[in-house]
Structure formats: structure tokens, C-alpha cells
């Protein structure tokens, strides 16, 4: 006579602490994927260098009179631009995992339902750090110098990373809506390119047409670029720009985090 062995069912309720542990475990999974496939970092290593070299040597003398002066104004803006572009990848990666059925396996495991989503966002921190490191190292070799102290430099880095984390939820939302990774990536670039180029990253807004200047002056990319210039170059009053940038960051979370979680639950 065979006696049936009782198997404990997965818990129906998972505490916030357990959910946080699950998210960190899946974030570590994402970091290991990057370590085993370093080509995933190609965009955050090559694109900062390409933009830095291209705009510095093509437009530096024409726009600022000297490459050295233009480099000091350009690098803080490129930090914001490249972090924003780096934040797009998480939506594409999540779409790829869902398309391949990875999330079907996660759903059968006794983990918090939000853990795969939060874990993927946390793992993206590695990409932000790599992006900033590559950009600042190459810029330093080219002649860029931080004109302020260590405190201002650390604050600038933390603000840039926070900016990416806030706006990545828009990428997650789009990634959950689109049916394929290619469609998600294409749609995100349609929105991100006007946002980054319609700003003061590459040239002052005073040279722009009135309608474009009106937008560029309040763009989140422009506002945070002004903050970065104040923190890294000094001599620039950035208090108003900091408040505006923080308002944009909070707004991005308030709007896109609920939409991203709703789309995620609907999709998986």
C-alpha cells in the first residue's frame, strides 16, 4: 500500500521583507547574466564614447570657440542623456524574457509576483554605473576636469542614477505593452530622441526657435543638465533647476510606476 506524501503548497501571502529578498535575488540573477554576456553592455560602453567624440570634435570649435570650453559644458549634459538612453534597455529585456517564457517559470515559483519586475530594474544599476564610468574616464582623458569637490561629484552621480531609475518605469511600461522586443525598442527611441536632442545638452536654448526654446527650458533633460553643470563645473546657480528636475522625476514615478505594474500584471 502506497502512502501519499503531502507537499506543502506555496504560501499565498508573502511579506514585504520576503518580497524584497526575492527581488534582490532576481537582481543578482540579472547581474550574473551581464557577467556571462558582457556584450549586453555594448550600448552603455560604446554610445557614450561615440557621442562624446562626435559632438566634441565636430561642433566644439563652432559652438563654443574651443574644444576645451565645449567639453566642460557638454559632459554634464551627456551624463543625463546617456543615463536616460541606458534606462530604455530594461523594458526591452523584460519583453524578451516574457516572449521566451521566462516569466511563466517565475509565476510557478513561490516568490512575490512583483519580484521579477523590481529585480530587473535593480540589476539595471550596473549598466548605469558602467555608462557613467566609461563616459567620465574618456572625458577626463580628453581634457574634462571636475571643478568642484568630492561631495558635489558624488551628489551628481547619485542624481544621475536616480534619474535613470525614475524614468526607466516608462521603459518598463512600453516593454510590457509591445508584443516584441524590436517593437518596444523602436517605440521608446521615437520618444527618447526628441526628448534628449530638444534640450540644452549640446547648445544653449537661446539659439533655438521660440516654440522649441519654450519646451527645452522646462525639459527634464535640460533641467538636470543645468544641475550637473553646477555640481561638476561650479559657478552656476542650479537651485531652481534642481527642484524642477526632482519634480519631473517624481512625476515619472507617479505616472509610470502604476502603469508599468498594471501592464506587467496584465501581461503575465
N, C-alpha and C positions, 0 to 999 in steps of 0.2 A: 504494500500500500504506500503510495507516494503522498507525502505531506507537502502542501503548497507553502512556499516561503513568502512571507509578507514583505512587500517592498514599500518603503516609505515614499509617499508622494512628495513632489516638490512643494516647498512652502508657498502658500497663497499670498502671504504678506511678507514683504522684505523691508526691513528698517532702512532709514536714510543712511546709517553708517554702513550697513551691508551693501547698499546700492553704490555708495562712494567707493568701497573696496572693489566691487565688480567693475566699475568704470575705470579705476586705476589699473586693474589687471588687464583690461582690454586696451587701455592706452599703452601699456607695456608691450602688448602684442603688436600694436601699430608701430612702435619704435623698433621692435625686432624685425618687422617687415622691411623697414627702411634700411636697417643694418645689413640685411641679407640681399636687398635690392637697392644699392645706393644710386642707381640711375633714376630713382624716384625724386632725387634731389637735383636733377639736371636743371629744372626751371629756376630754382632758387639759387643756383650757383652761376649759371650762365647768363640769365637775363639781367641781373644787377650789373655784371661786368659789361655786357653789350650796351645797355642804356648809358652807363657811366662814360664809357669810351666814346660812344657815338655822339652824344649831346655835348660833351666837354670839348672835343676836338673839332666837331663840325660847327658849333654855334658859339663857343666860348668867346672868341675874339669879336664876333659880330654883335653879340648881345650885351657883353659886359666890358669890352675893351681889352680884357686879358683873360687867359685861361685860368690863372690863379684866382682871380676875383670871382669868376663864374663858378669855379669848383666849390668855393666856400658857400655860395648860395644854392648850388644845385644839390649837393649831397644830402642836406637835411630833407629836402623835398623828395629825393629819390628813396630815402628811407620809408617815407609814408607810402609812396607809390608802389614800391616793391613788396612791402608788407601786405598791402591791400590785394595785390595780384597773387601773392602766396596764399592768401586766405581762400582763394577760389577753388583750390585743389581738393579740399575736404569734401565738398559736395560731389565732385566727380568720382572720388574714391568710394564714397558711400553708395553712389549709384551703381558703381561697378560691383561692389560686394553684394548688393541686393540682386542685381541681374544674374550673378553667378550662383545665387542660392546660399551665400554665406549666412545671411540673416535668418534663413529658415532653420539652420542649425542652432543659432543663438536663441531663437524663440523656443526651442525644445529644451533648453537648459534652465536650471533653477536660478536664474540671475534676474536682476532688475531689468525691466523692459527698456528703460532709457540708457542702460549701461553701454551698449554698443555705440549709441549716438554720442554720448558725452565722452566716451573713451577715444573715439576718432578725433573729436575736437581737441582733446588734451594732447594727443600724440602729435598734432599739428604744431605744437610749440617747438618741436625740434626743427621743423622747417623754418620757422620764424628766426630762430637763433642762428641757423646756418646762413640764412639770407642776410641778416644784419652783419654777421661776422665777415662774410665774403665781401660785401659792399664796403664796409669800413676799412678792411685791410687793403683792398685795391685802391680805394680813395686815398688812404694815407700814403701809399707808395707813389701815387700821382701828385701828391703835394697838399692834400687836405689836412688841416690841423684843427683839433678841438680847442677853442679859445677859452673855455670855461673850466670849472673844477670837476673833480670826480663825482660829486653829488649831482650836479646838473647833468652830467653824462649818463649816470645810472638812471636818473629820472626820465631822460629822453628815451632810453632803451625800454624801460618799463611801459611808458606811454605808447610806444610803437607796438609792442607786443599786445597790450590791452586793446589797442585799436584793431589789430587783426582778429583777436578773439571776439570782439563785439560784432564786427562786420562779417565774420565767417558764417554767422547764422543765416544770413541772406543766401550764401552759397549752399548751405545745407538745405534750405527750403527749396531752392531751384533743383538741387540734386534729387530731392525726393519726388518732385513733380514730373521731371522728364523721364522718358521711357528708356533712354540710352545714355551712356556716359558722353558720347560725342555731342548729343543734343544739349545736354546740361552744360558742357564746357563752352559750346558756341553761344548759347543764350547769355551766359554770365559775362563773356567778353563783350557782347553787344552793349551791355550796361556799364561795364567797368571802364572801357576805353574813353568814352566821353567824360566820365567822372574824373579820371586821372589827368587827361590832357586838357580838359576845361578847368584848369586850376592855375595857381601861381608856381607850380613846381619848376617850370622851365623858363618862364619870363614873367615880369610884373604884370598885374592885371590892368594897369593904367594904359597899356598899349593895345588892349582888346576893344572890340566894338561894345557899345553901351549895354546891349542885351546880354552879351557873354560876360562882361565885367560884373554885372549885377549878380549873376549866378556864381562866378568864380570867387567873388569876395566872401560869399557865405558857404561855399563848398566845404565839406568836412576835410577834404584833402588839402585845400588851401589853408584852412584854419590850423590844422595840425602841423602843416609845413612851417607856418609862422612860429608856432610854438617850438618846433625843432630848431629853427634858426636862432631863436632866443636862447635856448638851452645849450646849443653847441657853439654858436658864434658869439653870443653875448651882445650887449648894447642894443637889444631890441625889446620893446615893451610888448609882452605877449599875454597879459592877464585876460583881456577880452577874448582873444583867440582861444585861450585855454578853456574858458567857460563855454564858448561855442562848440569847440571840439568835444568836450565832455558831454554836452547836450546831444550832439549827433550820436555819440557812442551809446549813450543811454537810450536814445530813441531807437537805434538799430536793434538793441536787445529787446526792448519792449515790443517792437513790432514783429521782428523776425523770429525770436525765440519761440513764442507761442505758435506762429505759423509753421515753423520747422518741426516742432514736436507733433503738431496736428497732422502734418503731411507724413511724418515718419510713422505715426500710429496707423494712419490710413493705408500706408504702403505695405507695412509688414504685419 
